[in-house]
Every structure is written in C-alpha cells, then in structure tokens.
Amino acid sequence: MTFLLIAQAVTDTAQQLADTANQVTQQLAPLPDQDLRFGDLLMKGGWIMLPIGILAVLGLVIFFERYFTIRKAAKNESQLMQQVRSSIVSGNVESAIAISKNSNTPLGRMLAKGLLRIGRPIKDIEGAIENIGKLEVSKLEKNIGILGIIAGIAPMLGFLGTIAGVIKIFYDISKTDNISMGVISGGLYVKMVTSAAGLFVGLVAYVCYHVLNMMVDKVILKLETDAIEFIDLLEEPGK
C-alpha cells in the first residue's frame, strides 16, 4: 500500500514537472515573424519625416524640370548653323536674324544678338555674344543650387529626428526605471528610420545636382564652340 502511494506521488510530481516545462517552453518560443511594411515604418519616423518628404518631392520636381529644359537646350543645332551660314554668305542678314530668333534656343538667341551687331567692331560682337551666353547659362542653372541645399539639409534633419528620439527613449527610461533591451532597441530602430530617410534623400539630391551640372557644362562647351564658329564666319569676308 505504501509502495502504491509513493508511486502515485512520483507520477503526479513528474506530470507537474512536464506541465511546467511545457509552459516555460511556450513562453520562450520565438514569436512568429511579423511583416514590417515600408509605409508603416516610415510613419513611425515621426513628424520629422514630413519636412524630409517635402524636400524629396521638391528635389524630384526641380530635377525633372531642369533635366528636360537642359536637354532641350542641348539638342543638336547643326541645321541652324547651316541656315545662318547660308544666309550670311548670300548677304541676307535679315533672313539669318529671323531664322535665329525663330529657333527659340540659347544658341539662336546668341546668334541673333551677334547678327544685330554686324557692322560694329568684331570685339563688340564677341562681347554681345558672350553677355547673352552668360545670361542663357544662368537660366539653365536656375534652381539647381537648391538640390545642393537639399543634399546637405536632408541628412541633418534625419540625424535631428534620431537624436530627438533617443533623448525621448532615455527620458522614458528615467521615469519608469525599465532598462530592458526590448524597450531600448524597439525605440531605437524606429528613430533610426529618420536618419536612413534623410541620408537617402540627401544622396539622391547630391547625385541629381551633379548630373544636372554635367549637362550644363556640356551645353556651355557646345555654345562656346558654336560661338567661335560664328565669329570665324563673320571674319571670313574680311580676309
């Protein structure tokens, strides 16, 4: 009888230990992975994401507007030069002026300004072409500098958001005395979103800024080449 009681007690104890082990295992089991949506992650960045988003949209608008404007100015104007050359050689300066004005391009406006100065010293013509060329280049470079500003400001805004978030995390810890890694890491990964967003926007703006500047440099080189060809054309009859 005593043996049966002892066996029953051992069985009950083993069952209790097994139940306890199962409960501990269930508590320690890793939580199922939760999909982290990109949009939700951005929203967790806080209010600082709003100015970063505005800078991103502004940068894209400026880039595409300047890109198509500069691309239009960089198109091949060999046909225009040929028509102007033919009109000048034939002595029809008025026709050359009309052709230049109707082209509605930086090169056309430069040629028209030079043609209107025909009869004056060649230095005056060169000066007029150079002045109008500088004006056309300044038009092409309009608002490109804003991309450079965005490239510098966006990352700093992102860092500002992260620092503000870290300060809040440690403030909350000081109030609750809860220094668990879950609290710290959970808050940090959210606040690091602003730094990542700011760096991304700044990097894209930096690349766009230099792409547009390279395009403008190519246009300037082309305008200078065409201007030299035009001056040489005006000097040919005097040789």
C-alpha positions in Angstrom: 0.0 0.0 0.0 2.8 2.4 0.9 4.6 1.5 -2.3 1.5 2.4 -4.3 1.2 5.7 -2.6 4.8 6.5 -3.3 4.5 5.6 -7.0 1.4 7.7 -7.3 3.2 10.7 -5.7 6.1 10.3 -8.1 3.8 10.1 -11.1 2.0 13.2 -10.0 5.3 15.1 -9.5 6.6 14.0 -12.9 3.3 15.2 -14.5 3.6 18.6 -12.8 7.2 19.0 -13.9 6.3 18.1 -17.5 3.4 20.6 -17.5 5.8 23.3 -16.1 8.4 22.5 -18.7 5.8 22.9 -21.5 4.7 26.2 -20.2 8.2 27.5 -20.0 8.9 26.3 -23.5 5.9 28.0 -24.9 6.9 31.3 -23.2 10.5 31.1 -24.5 9.4 30.1 -28.0 10.3 32.8 -30.6 7.4 34.9 -31.7 6.3 34.5 -35.3 7.9 36.9 -37.7 5.7 39.9 -38.4 6.0 41.5 -41.8 7.3 45.1 -41.5 5.6 47.2 -44.1 7.6 50.0 -45.6 4.9 52.6 -45.3 4.3 51.7 -41.6 8.0 52.0 -41.0 8.1 55.5 -42.5 5.1 56.6 -40.5 6.9 55.5 -37.3 9.7 58.1 -38.0 7.5 60.8 -36.5 6.9 64.4 -37.5 10.4 64.9 -38.8 9.5 62.7 -41.8 7.2 65.4 -43.1 10.0 68.0 -43.9 12.2 65.2 -45.3 9.3 64.1 -47.5 8.7 67.7 -48.7 12.4 68.0 -49.6 12.3 64.8 -51.5 9.3 65.9 -53.6 10.8 69.4 -54.2 14.1 67.8 -55.3 12.4 65.5 -57.8 10.3 68.3 -59.2 13.4 70.5 -59.7 15.4 67.7 -61.2 12.9 66.7 -63.8 12.0 70.3 -64.7 15.7 71.2 -65.2 16.6 67.9 -66.9 14.1 68.4 -69.7 14.9 72.1 -70.0 18.7 71.5 -70.3 18.1 68.5 -72.6 16.1 70.8 -74.9 18.9 73.4 -74.9 21.5 70.7 -75.7 19.9 69.4 -78.8 21.9 69.5 -82.0 21.8 72.8 -83.7 23.9 72.0 -86.8 21.0 72.7 -89.1 20.5 76.1 -87.6 24.2 76.9 -88.1 24.0 75.8 -91.7 21.0 78.0 -92.4 22.6 81.0 -90.7 25.8 80.4 -92.6 24.0 80.2 -96.0 22.1 83.4 -95.3 25.2 85.3 -94.3 27.2 84.1 -97.3 24.4 85.2 -99.6 24.3 88.6 -97.9 20.8 88.2 -96.4 21.5 89.2 -92.8 17.8 89.9 -92.1 16.9 86.3 -93.0 19.7 85.0 -90.7 18.3 87.1 -87.9 14.8 85.8 -88.4 16.0 82.2 -88.5 17.9 82.7 -85.3 15.0 84.3 -83.5 12.5 81.7 -84.6 14.7 78.8 -83.3 13.9 79.9 -79.7 17.0 78.2 -78.4 20.0 79.6 -76.4 22.2 79.3 -79.5 19.6 81.1 -81.6 19.4 84.0 -79.2 23.2 84.3 -79.1 23.4 84.3 -82.9 20.6 86.9 -83.2 22.4 89.2 -80.8 25.6 88.9 -82.8 23.9 89.4 -86.1 22.2 92.6 -84.8 25.7 93.9 -84.1 27.0 93.3 -87.6 28.8 96.5 -88.8 30.4 97.1 -85.5 33.9 96.1 -84.5 34.3 92.3 -84.0 35.2 92.8 -80.4 31.8 94.4 -79.8 30.1 91.4 -81.4 32.1 89.0 -79.3 31.2 90.9 -76.2 27.5 90.9 -77.0 27.5 87.1 -77.7 29.4 86.5 -74.5 27.0 88.5 -72.4 23.9 86.8 -73.8 25.7 83.5 -73.4 26.2 84.1 -69.7 22.5 85.0 -69.4 21.5 81.8 -71.1 23.7 79.7 -68.9 22.3 81.4 -65.8 18.8 80.4 -67.0 19.9 76.8 -67.4 21.4 76.8 -63.9 18.2 78.2 -62.3 17.2 76.3 -59.1 20.0 73.7 -59.5 21.6 75.1 -56.4 18.5 74.1 -54.4 19.4 70.5 -55.0 22.8 71.1 -53.3 21.0 72.6 -50.3 18.7 69.6 -50.1 21.6 67.3 -50.2 23.0 69.0 -47.1 19.9 69.6 -45.1 18.1 66.3 -45.5 20.7 64.1 -43.7 20.9 66.7 -40.9 17.1 66.6 -40.4 17.3 62.8 -40.3 20.0 62.9 -37.6 18.0 65.5 -35.7 15.0 63.2 -35.7 17.1 60.3 -34.4 18.7 62.3 -31.6 15.3 63.6 -30.5 14.0 60.0 -30.4 17.0 58.8 -28.4 16.5 61.6 -25.9 12.9 60.6 -25.5 13.8 57.0 -25.0 16.2 57.7 -22.2 13.7 60.2 -20.7 11.1 57.4 -20.6 13.6 55.0 -19.0 14.4 57.5 -16.3 10.7 57.8 -15.5 9.9 54.1 -15.4 13.3 52.6 -14.4 12.7 50.0 -17.2 16.2 49.4 -18.7 15.3 46.3 -20.7 16.9 45.8 -24.1 13.5 45.4 -25.7 12.5 48.9 -24.7 15.8 50.4 -25.9 16.1 48.5 -29.2 12.4 48.9 -30.0 12.7 52.7 -29.7 16.0 53.0 -31.5 15.1 51.0 -34.6 12.1 53.3 -35.1 14.1 56.5 -34.6 16.8 55.3 -37.0 14.3 55.5 -39.7 14.6 59.3 -39.9 18.4 59.0 -40.4 18.0 56.5 -43.1 15.4 58.6 -44.9 17.4 61.7 -44.6 20.6 60.1 -45.9 18.6 58.5 -48.8 17.0 61.9 -49.9 20.4 63.7 -49.5 22.2 61.1 -51.6 19.6 61.2 -54.4 19.7 65.1 -54.4 23.5 65.0 -54.4 23.6 62.7 -57.5 20.9 64.8 -59.3 22.8 68.0 -58.6 25.9 66.8 -60.2 24.1 65.2 -63.1 22.5 68.5 -64.0 25.8 70.4 -63.6 27.5 68.0 -66.0 24.7 68.5 -68.5 25.1 72.3 -68.2 28.8 72.0 -68.7 28.2 70.1 -72.0 25.8 72.8 -73.1 28.3 75.6 -72.3 31.0 73.8 -74.2 28.7 73.4 -77.2 27.6 77.1 -77.1 31.3 78.2 -76.9 32.2 76.1 -79.9 29.3 77.4 -82.0 30.1 81.0 -81.0 33.7 80.6 -82.1 32.4 79.2 -85.4 30.0 82.1 -85.8 32.8 84.7 -85.2 35.0 82.9 -87.7 32.2 83.1 -90.2 31.8 86.8 -89.8 35.6 87.3 -90.3 35.8 85.3 -93.5 34.6 88.1 -95.9 37.3 90.4 -94.5 40.1 88.1 -95.2 
